């Protein structure tokens, strides 16, 4: 009858070392050959975790050969850090990710590391240190495990991956209970339980890595599907919205070219003004289309710097002053503070310019537009309120989505495409802000957006842009 024998130290070492080394090679091979730019960051963080885990296990195995500080303190710190890297990568695949979750992972890791070091310096028993390390690992992996089961989006791979975490947590919990009931006297233990524990841990590590790669691929495929859908919508905009103003320009120029002698000076002036307006609409549409396409393909440069938001808003108000005066619209700017933000000036100008243009377009003659900025906590809130025609509820929900793009004529039949608001939304997300609208048909609208006063430096360096 088959009988499981305890694994010797060399076998355990080879299992973990070769297993983590193989996983690291697999992860980085996937990253270099297949992953997109966005997913590459996620995959690399996971790979760094596995590489650190490999180094950690080498140092743990060399206990009694190298200084204890390295084989105990440094080795366990590396293992904790490896798990932190891995779980941050894992959390990035959850739809409802947030900076708070990443910070919590780092905080849990630091607390586990500090408690373990205190126990080591106080010369606690081997069993106590093993218990602290096990509880620390359990705590580090708890948040990703919960996140995968509270998430609404489920499929076979996600359920499978979630159960891998549950299996790991149960395994670590069994380790904690076993050590409480059977205190460990030596770090290297040769019991049947340890053999089963090590084999199960090794298999879970390999299976969960395959699950991780499948989820990365799923995320990548969903992104590709969205890009294809947006591309189709993009071409639809070009085909429909660009044809109108260009067709109008061609028609007007043809009339002018063929019958210019028949028209009076005033009629020629009227036709050229209509031609100018048509060309202006075409140019604005092209400008927005190019900005949007550059943003989607990653070709648009994002260079946040310190800038005066008051100055930027005032400049854009002046640029739109003539358009407002043509409709006898008053633009007021209210600010009690001089506000400096860390932002990309070109993007901020595009946001303010588009929102002001829309406000003018949908406000009747002799109307009023009020621009306000105010500081709230660590962010600035900018609002643009008009006394215009308002937005019906059915349209409000579609304003910031390309697949729900709506076009609406202004109070004097000005033509729009809806792309301006889409750009605003994309640029504000890039700055870690939010945008929303409050409106009632016939009673005007207020478009509000927020910007952080200072971009999170970790986010700015792409640490959390996984």
N, C-alpha and C positions, 0 to 999 in steps of 0.2 A: 504493500500500500504506500502511496506517495506521502512523503513526510517533508515538510518545509524546514530547511535548516537555516540557522542564522547566517546572514551575509557577513563576510569579513570586511575589514576596513577598506581594503584595496578595491573590492567590488563596489562598495558604496561610493568611494571616490570616483572610480571610473564611470559609474552610472551618472552621477551629477555633472562631472566635468565634461564627459563626452556628450551627454544629453544637452547641456546648456550651450556647448560649443557648436553642436550641430544646429540647434535652434537659432543661434546667432547668425550662422552662415546662411541659413534658410531665410531669415528675416531680412538681412542686408541684401541678399541676392534679389529678393522680391522688390525691395526698395529701389535698387539701382536699375532693374530691368522693366518693371511693370507699373509701379505706383506713380500716381499723378503728383504734381508739386505739393498740393494740399495734403494728400495722404502720405507722402514721403516723410513729412514731419512726424506723423503719428507712428508710422512703422519704425522710423529711426529711434524714437524714444523707447519703444518696446525693445528694439534691438540693443540699445544701450543698457537697458535693465538686465537683459540676459547676459551681456558681456560682463557687467559688474557682478552678477550672480556667480558666473564662472570664476572670476577672481576671488570673490568671497569664499567660495568652497575650497579653492586651492589653499588660501590662508588658514581656513579652519582645519583642513587636513594636516597642515604642517605644525599643528599645535605640539608643543614639547620639543620642536626642532628649531623654531624661530622664537624671538622674544614674545612673552605672553601678551604684552600690550598690542602687538601687531596681530597675533593669532586669535586674540579674544576681542579686544575693543575695536580695533580697526576692521577686522573681518566682519564683525556683526554690524558695524556702521555701514559697511559696503553692502551687506545683504539687505538692510533696511532701505538704503538709498535705491538699490536695484528694484525692490518691490514698489517703492514710491514712483519711480520712472514708469514701471510697467502699469501700475494702476491709473496713472494720469493718462497714459496712452489709451487704456481701456475705457476710461470715462469719456474720452473724446469721441468715442463711437456711440455714446448715448445721445439721443436727440436733445434732451433738456439739459445740456451741459451748462456750467456757469463757473465764473471765477471763484465763487465761494466754495464750490466743490473741490477745485484744485487746491485752494489754500487750506481747506480742511485736511486733505491728504498730506500736504507738507507738514501741517501742524501735528497730526497724529504721528507721523514718522519721527519728527523732532522729539516729541514727548517720549515715544518708545525708546529712542536712542539715549536720551538723557537718563531715564529711569534705569536702563540697562547699565550705563556707565557708573551710575551711583551705586548700584548693586555690586558691580565689579570692584570699585574702589573701597567699598565697605567689606570686601572679602566674603560676600555671601556664598552659600553652597552652590555646587554645580547645578543641583536640581532647581534651586530658586532662579538661577540665571536662565536655565532652559525654559522654565515656566514664563518668565518675563519676556523672553524672545518669542515664545509661542503666542502669548497673549498679544504682543505687539503686532505680529504678522496677522493674527486674526482680526485685529482692529483695522489694520491697513487695508485689508481686502473686503471688509464688511460693507463699506459704502458702494463700491462697484457692484457687489452682489445684490444689494437692495435696489440700486439704480436700474439694473436690468429687469427686475421683476415689477417695479412700479411704472415702468415705461409703457405707454399705450401701444406702441408699435411692436408687434410680435410676429415672428415667423419661426420656422424650424431651427435655423441657425442660431437665432437669438435665444430661443428657449434652451437649445443644446448648450450654448456657451454659458448661459446663466446657471445651468445645472453643474457645469464644470466648476464654477465658483462655489456653488453649494457643497459639492463634493470636497473641494479643497478646505472650506471652512469646517466641515464636519470632521475631516481628517485632522486638522489642527486642534479642534475641540477634543477629539479622542486622545490626542497627544497630551493635552493639558490634564484631562481626567486621569489618564494612565499614570502620569508623573505625580499627580497628587496622591494617588493610591499606592504607587510603587516608586518612592523617591529614588532618583537616579544618583548613584555615587560617583560615577565616572562620566566624562563627556562622551566618549565613544562606548556605546552600549551594544551588546550582542544578543539581545532578546529576540524571540520570534516576533513580538509586536513591532520592534524596530525594523525588522526585515520586511514585514508587510507594509509598514508605514513608508519606508523608502521606495519600495516597488510602486506602490499606489501614487506616491508623490511624483515619481519619475514619469509614470504613464499619464497622469493628469497634466503635467507640464507640456508633454508632447501633444496631447489631444487639444488642450486649450490654445496652444500656438496655432494649430491648424484652424480651430474655430476663429481665432483672432484674424487670421489672414482671409478667411471666408467673409468675415464681417467687413473688413477693409475693402474687399472686392465688391461686396454688396453696396457699400457706401459710394464707391467709385462708379459703379454701374448706374446707381440712382442719379448721381451728379451728371453723368453722360446723357441720360434720358432727359434730365431737366434742360441741359444745354441744347439738345436737339429740339426740344419743344420750344425753347426760347428762340432758337435760330429760325424755326418755321414762322414764329410770331414776328420776328424781326423782318423777315422777307415780306411777310404780309403787310407790315407797316410801310415798307418801302414801296411795295406794289400799289397799295391803296392811297396812303396819305401823301406820298411824294408825287404821284401822278396828278393829283388835283391842282396844287399850285403850279407845277411845271406846265401842265396842260393849259392853265389859265394864262401863264406867261407867253407861251407859244401863240395862243389865240390872239392876245392883245397886241403882241409884236407884229403878227401877220396883218392884223387890221391896220395898224399904224404904217407898216411898210407899203401896203398896197393902196391905201386910200388917204395918205397924209395930206394931199392937196385939197381934199374935199372937206377937211375939218378946220374949224376955227382955232385960234390960239388957245382959247379956254377949253375947248374939247380935247385938244392935244395934251394940254396940261392935266386934265382929268384922267385921260388914258395912261399917261406916263406915271401918274401917282398910283393908279391901280396896278400898273406893271411893277412899280417899285415895291408896293406892298406884297404882291405875289412873290417876287424874288426874295424879299425879306423873310417871308414865311418859309420858303424853300430852304434858305440859308440856315434859319434857326432849326428847322427839322433835321437837316444834314448835320449840323453841329451837335445836336443831341444824340442822333444816331451814332455818330463817330465816337462821342464820349462814352456812350453806353457799351458799344462794341469793344472799345479799348479796355474798359473796366472788366468786362466779362472774360476777355482773353488774357488779362493780366499785363497788358501793355501800357496801362496808364501808370505813370509814376506817382507814388504816394510819399510826399515829403512834408511831414508835420513839423512846424516851427512855431515859436512864440509870435503871436500877432495880436494886434488890438482889434477886438471884435467890433467895437464902436466905430473905428475908422473904416473897417471893411464894409459895414452896413451902410454908413453914411455915403461912401463912394458909390455903392450900388443904387442907393436912393437917387443920387444925382444923375446917374446914368439913365434912370427911368423917369426922371423929372419931366422931360418933354412929352413922353407918352401919356403921363398923368395929366399934364396941363392941356393936352389936346382934348381931353374929356372933362376938363375942369374938376379934376379930382385932387384933393389935398392929401399930401403924405406927411404924417407927423412921426417923429422919432423920439421915444421917451426912454431915458435911462438915467438912473440915479447913481450908477457906478461906472468907472472906467474898467472894462473887463478885458483881461488878457487870457487867451486860450492857447493851447498847443494844438495847432491844426494845419492842414494843407490849405493855403490861401486860395488856390485856384478852385478847389472843391467847395470851399465855403462861399466864394463869390458865385459859383454856379447855383448853389442851393438858394442863396438870398435872391439872386437875379431871377430865377425861375418862379419863386414864390411871389415876388413883387409883380412880375409880369402877369401871372395868373390873377392876382388881386386886382390889378388895373383892368384886365380883360373882362372880368366878371362883375365889375362895379359900374353902376349907372353914372351918367353925368352928374356933376356936383356932389359926388360921393366923397367918402373919406377912408383913408387907410392909415392905421396906427401900427407902428413897429415898436415893440417893447423888448428890452433885455433886462434880466435880473439874475442875481446870484442866488442859488439855493444849495446849501451844503457844499459839496465839492463839484457842483456842475452849474452851468449857465442855462437859463431857459429863454429862448427867443420865440416871440409870438408875432404873427402878422395878421391883423384883424381888418376885415373890410366890411363895408355896408352894402355889399352886392346882392346878387340874386340867390345866393345860398346853394347848397348841394343836397339833392334828395338822398334819403337813406339808402336806396337801392344802388346808388353810384358810389357812396362813401366807402363801402367795403372793397371796391375794386380799384381805388385810386392809386395804390402803391404796388400793383401787381401787373406784370406784363401780360399774363394770360387773361387778365380781366380789364385790359386797357379800354378806357372809354374816351370818346371825343365829344366835346360840347362847345357850341358856338358862344362867343362872348356877347356882351350887351349890344355891341354894334357889329355883330356877325364876324368877329375876329375868329380865325381858324386856329385850333390847337390839336395836338396829337396825343396828349397824356404822357408822353415820354419824359417831360420835364419833371413831373412828380416822381416817376420811377427813378430817375437819376438822383433826385434829392434823397430818396429813401436809401439807395445804394451807398451814396457818399456819407450819409449820416451813420449808417451801420459801420462803415469803414472807420469812423471816428468813435465808435463804441457808444453812440447816442441813440435817441429814439425820435420818431416823428409821428404825429397824429393830427387829426382834424376834428373840430367841433363846428357843426353847421346846422342850420335849419333853413329849409327852402323859403326864400323871400326875405330872410332876415340876416343875411351875411354869413361869413365864415371866419374861423380863426384857425390858422395853421400854426402848430407849435412844434418846435424841435429842441432837443437838449444836446449839449456837448459837455464832456468832462473838462474841467479847468486845466487838468494836466493828464495826459495819457499815461496809463499804467506802464511803467518802463519795462516790466516783464513782458506784457502784451506787445509793446512796441518792438521788442526784440524777438517776437514770434515764439516766445516760450509757451504761451497759452493760446496761440492761434492755431492749435492743432486741428 
